[in-house]
Amino acid sequence: MRITKKVFLDLAIWMVAFGLSIGLIFPWFVILLGVPRPIAIQPGFYAACLGAGALAGGVNFAIARWVVAPRIRVLADGMHRVEIKLRDMNGTSDVDMCTYEDCAISIDSEDELGESARAFNRLVDTLANTLKTQDALRSFSKMLAGTLELNPLAQNSLDMFLEHTGSIGGAVLYDAGGEMKVAANRGLKNPTSVAKSDHVKMALKSGQPQHVGIPEEIFMDGVLTDFRPQEIFVLPASYKGIPLGVVVLGKTKPYQAEEWIRLELFRQSFGLALNNALTHERLQRLAALDPLTGVYNRRFGLGRFHEEFERAIRSSTPLGVMMMDIDHFKSVNDTYGHQVGDRILKSIATLARSVLREGDILVRYGGEEFLAILPAASSEDLRIISERIRRSVEDSTVREGDQTIRVTLSIGGASYPHQNVEKESRLLQLADDSLYRAKETGRNRVVISN
């Protein structure tokens, strides 16, 4: 029963009252023990008993306060310290200001006070983890908002997944037309094999994270040695129910509850960002491609030509460029129509790409002209590849009803540093001059600038 609004004052009142009660009944108790009644009920003895009872109650109160109050003060000071740190954090957003080590209090009892201290420490630990999760999500969202390119987005996202979950390695895979491709990798020896995993397929199909043990044949690379993860998570990334890819993460220790929460929060944000990045990549690809032939358009191709020329100068490596023009293409259009002409353009683009090496760049320069950029190609390389393209076109046909249509190519080329030029425009002009000579000397031939 509460008497006042102060616990220790209530405790003092009740203890003194209890002591006085003992003092009142003690004389009658001693009579039962054989003390003569006239002696036990004398006023002086009664007063002594009441005084002793009140003194005992006061001493008990003082001892209780001396034992209990400091521990309650520790708990109150801890709460006050957390309050100050949380108030300061509003201005700095520094979640490290309220770590478990800074805000937890010591526990030196096994009773209700000790349980209160333990509950307080658990609250501090939960609060610290919550603040870290919020800060991690804020940083993750900020990074996603500032990154639109697919590969940087995947690399940065994977790094943050690893940092905030204690994972030792992982990969980001995305769906590229039904084929899973690796956008980022940290520590996986063979991410391509992971992309073919049944767990990845199940995560994409179900839209639910897959918690699995890592297969025997796959390891995670550490700094100096291989680590065997104890747990692996396959997290699907989707947007409006459409699967886009997965994040694969591995850890040598079991994932904790707060790490599961971060994984799920990151996964939800990453799905939207991955959709934006894939959309951006598709738009860039569409903006860079000629819609008819599927090769690079002139604007994008010339930009790549500039990059390759600068790289050739820096690394002192050859760079070849060829200009190709379809002979008498206007007559083909006039005779068979533009639809047939379009089919011929697409056919020649396909043939040229089949001959060109991996890393070579094919550009529709304009009309019936194509430009090919060949990194590390000398003049002789340029001549050989140009001749192969010319022969492939010469040997090919396009059917239109009962008619068989054949066309030929004239090709001019120039190569750096065989041609000592300082600008890519000059190298392109030399290739164009060679093309002009090929046409002037009979067409269906290759001329390489000497």
Secondary structure, 3 states (H helix, E strand, C coil): CCCCCCHHHHHHHHHHHHHHHHHHHHHHHHHHCCCCHHHHCCHHHHHHHHHHHHHHHHHHHHHHHHHHHHHHHHHHHHHHHHHHHHHHHHHHCCHHHHCHHHHCCCCCCCCHHHHHHHHHHHHHHHHHHHHHHHHHHHHHHHHHHCCCCHHHHHHHHHHHHHHHHCCCEEEEEEEECCEEEEEEEEEECCHHHHHCCHHHHHHHHHCCCEEECCCCCCCEECCCCEECCCEEEEEEEEECCEEEEEEEEEECCCCCHHHHHHHHHHHHHHHHHHHHHHHHHHHHHHHHECCCCCCECHHHHHHHHHHHHHHHHHHCCCEEEEEEEECCHHHHHHHHCHHHHHHHHHHHHHHHHHHCCCCCEEEEEECCEEEEEEECCCHHHHHHHHHHHHHHHHHCCEEECCEEECCCEEEEEEEECCCCCCCHHHHHHHHHHHHHHHHHCCCCCEEECC
